[in-house]
Amino acid sequence: MKKSIKIISILLIFNILFLGAAPKNSSDNKVKNIKVDARSAIAVDANSKRVLYDKGSHNIMPMASTTKIITSLVAIKYGNLDEEFEISGNASSIRGSKVGYKKGEKIKLRELLYGLMYKSGNDAAIAIAEGVSGSVEEFVKVMNEYAKEIGLMDSSFESPHGLDSNKHYSSAYDLAMATIKAHEEPFFNEITSTKSVDGNEKGFSRSYQNINKILWQIPGANGVKTGYTGNAGKCLVSSVNNGTSDIIIVVLNCPGRWKETEKIYNYTKEKYEYKTPLINENLPKDIKEKKLPFMKDSNITYTINVNEEVLEENKLKGTVRVYENEKEIYLIYVY
């Protein structure tokens, strides 16, 4: 006789208890919606990927040098950081923002990535593309393949630098997701979170100063990339650690990008708080201790559907669904 599998399924809805959270008067925490002077903007909690603020985040738009987030990710994935690349005439003569590399200079990929992200060097972008893939065209193919691989569905690339082009575009949402992916790369974080680097200490050809003012403006800021062209306007992708998680903020075509980014960040701090659901002692530690952003004073409930007799590692045991004011906001898979 086939042995039946007992399914432990808890489908009642409970009020969640939270560590360190006390009841508050809801009238004390009404947060007004903000007006952001940008064509498109988004704020995302990096750990949960919850969207905390949205203004047309899926609008297809030119994104200027924020392109270089993908350029750097592809270079780190497929290149050798210690390999030297010779600067071509194509790289040294590119228009727009440049580091100032001279034709014939030999620069390691590691240093070129600092030039790319610190100085927004279009010459660094061309040198990286030619060095890693043999040509700009081949590198751009890899950029587009990689973008699809990591789930960027609103993006198309025609260059590694982001100068205006008809088929070169992205969305605030895609750029936020790309940045969350980029945070998985320690070297990317090392570059984008620091304000300057001494060339002598690093063994580089020159020293570099980061042009991203947000690193000085908001405590906890740890990146990421500026951008500007005539069509794209002023753009900025930022990352700010709030003590619990990184908040990724993207503003596109935003004349006051520094001020508007700070406005969005302050809004997320006022509207959301992080709580740790005490769901069930039998759930894995990483779920029991997971801190997630919730709107302040919202009614949080959850359901659990878990088969505790599934013993194999990496096999799905069930799900936890978390609701905020009766709207499902998190679906957590239990393994």
Helices and strands as residue ranges (DSSP letters): E 9-15, G 26-29, E 40-45, E 51-55, G 64-67, H 68-78, E 84-86, H 89-92, E 106-108, H 109-118, H 122-133, H 136-149, H 172-182, H 186-192, E 196-197, H 199-202, E 208-209, H 214-217, E 221-229, E 233-241, E 246-252, H 257-271, E 272-275, H 285-288, E 292-295, E 300-306, E 318-324, E 327-334
